């Protein structure tokens, strides 16, 4: 079984998901205290997530039975023509 990824924007009522992301960042960067010890209260985070000036996105892994991993390349900003292995250089002029 393989999986697909989906990107979604967190909404104002998803404070728990934002806190989980901060915990994940702390674990990934080996600095949990910085990301989790002094978080703002729920009301502030709800206003922040509801604001037009702030965007939080999360990437969700969804299991599926058959999906090419190369289908995700454009989503990640990678030109699918780069999917052939072994390339050591790339001529960007071919994209114009």
N, C-alpha and C positions, 0 to 999 in steps of 0.2 A: 504494500500500500504506500502511495506517495502522498504528498500534501500540497496544497496551494496556499498562497498568501493573499490576504486582502488588507487594504489600508483603509482606515476609517478615522474620521475626526471625532474626538471626544466632545460630548455635549455637557451643558452646565450641570446636569444631574449625575455625572459620572466621576465624582470626586474620588471614589474608591479605586477606579481604574487609573486615575492620575497618581494616586498614592502608590499603587502597585508598580507603576512605571518608575517612579522615583526610587522605590526599593530595588527594582531591577537595575537601575543605573548605579546605585550604591554597590550592589553586588558585583556588577560588571567592572566597575572601576576600583574595586577594593576599598571603598570609602563610604560605607553605609551610613556612618554618623552624619556626614555632610549632607546627604540626601534625605535622611529620615528624622534626625533628632529635633530639628526646629522647623517643622512644616507649619504653614499658616493654618488657620481654622477652616472648617468646612465652608462657612459663608463666603470667605474671601476666595477660596478656590472655585466655588460655584460661580461667583461673579466673574472671575478670571476666565473660566471656561466658556461663559456666556458672552464674553466681550468680543467685539470685532477686532480688537487689537492683539489678541492672543490666539494661537492655534496649537492644539496638542493632537498629534496623530499617533495611532498605534497600529502595529502590524500584527495580524492574527493569522496563525497557521490553522488551516482547515484541512482535515484529511480527506483525500479522494482516492479512487482506485487507479486511475490512469491519467496522468497529466505530464506533459513535457516540462522539465524545469526551464527550458529555453523560452517558454511562453511568458515567463516573468521578466525577461531581460528588458523589454521596452518599459515595463512598469518601474524598473529600477534605474532607468535612464541609460541603459546600455544598448548599443546598436546590436540587433540580433545577428547581423552579419559577422560579428566577432565570435560567434559561438563555436567555430571550428577550432579545436585545440592546437596548441603548439605555436601560436603566434607570438613573436617577440617584439613586433613593432606594428604600428597601424598608421596608415595614411589617411588623415581626416578629410583630404580633398575629395575622396570618393563619396562622402556624405552630402556634398553640395548639389 
